């Protein structure tokens, strides 16, 4: 599973991500995003509007990527859609990059996907 995770550094809350079933509006390579199976959301608490639910740099959600779409609000940016997710709590998961989008191997996160409690979205 080497290199199949996109990690985002976001101020969005888990509630926001669940409601939208996505995370966006990321400036990233569409071709690189399309080659990923998983999104891991890590907390950026430095923005004024950021959720304050977990420590800065903590990974709080992993989602199975179901699609990449163009952002209608911000041209040249993308929205990462997911069809199921699991809550996690991995401290110091953000590698410290300046760019809020990075690509990692699942092994680097020491995350066992089979051990997680996966949640799906209601039909609608």
N, C-alpha and C positions, 0 to 999 in steps of 0.2 A: 504493500500500500504506500510505497514511497512517493512523496510529493503530491498526494491527492487531497490536501487540506488547504483551504484559503482561510487565513486568520484575519479578522477585522478588529480594529481598535475603535470602539464605538461608545457614545454616550447614551444610545438608545437603551431603554429598559427592556427586560424580558417580556413584559406586558406589551410594549410597542411591537417587538419582533413577532410575538404570537398573533397579535391583532392583524398585522400586515402580512404575515406568513412570508416575510422577506426582510432583507436588510439592504439598505442603499442610502445613498446614491454615490457609488464608489467610482473613483477615477482609477481604472485598471485596464489591463489587457483582456479584451473579450475572449480571445483564443485561450489564454491561460486560465481564465475563470471557467470556461466550458470544459476544460480537462480535469476539473476538480469534482470530487464526489461529496465533500463535506465542508461545511462552514463552521468555524469556531469563533464565537463572539467574545471579545475581551473588553473589559471596562476601561474607558477613558474618562476619568473624573475631572479633567482639567477644564472642560468647557462649562460655562455657566449653567447651561441647560441639562447637563449630564445627570443621569440617575446616580444616586449615592448609595446604592444597595450593597455593593461589594467593594473590596479594596481595589485601588488603581492597579491595572495590569492583570487582574484576575479573569480567567476564562470562566464564563457563567452559563454558556449554552453551546451545544453542538447540534447542527442540523444537517439532514440529508438534502443535498442540493437537487432540486427538481427542475430548475430552469434559470436562465439568465435573460433579462430583458433590458431594453434601452430605458433610461430614465426619461419620463416625459417632462419632468420639472427641470432637469439639468442636462442639457445636451452633452454628449461625449462621456456620459457616466452610465453606470449599470446598476441594476437591482438584482440581488441574488435571492432567488425564491427557494423555499424549502418545504417539503411535504410532511416531515416529522422532525421531532427535536427531542433532546434530553437536557435536563438541567445538570450542570456540573459546577464544581468549585475548585479550580486549579489555580492556586496562587502563583504569582510571578510567571504567568504563561506568555505574556507579551514580550517579544524579544528585544524591544526597545528601539525598533526602527522608526525613522522619521515619517516614512510613508505609512498611512493607516491600513494598508492592505499588504499582506505578505503571504508567502506560500511556504508550507512546511510539510515534512513527512509526518504522518500520524505517529510514528514511533518517537519522534522528538517531543511530543506532548505527553508521552506515557499514558495514553488514553486507551482503555480497552472498551471498544464499542459494544461488545457482546454483554458486558456487565452493566450497561446503562438501562434505565427505565425509560423506554421510548414512548412518546406521546404523539398521537395523530390529531388532526383537526377534524371537527365535526363537518359533515357534508353541508354545503351551502354556498 
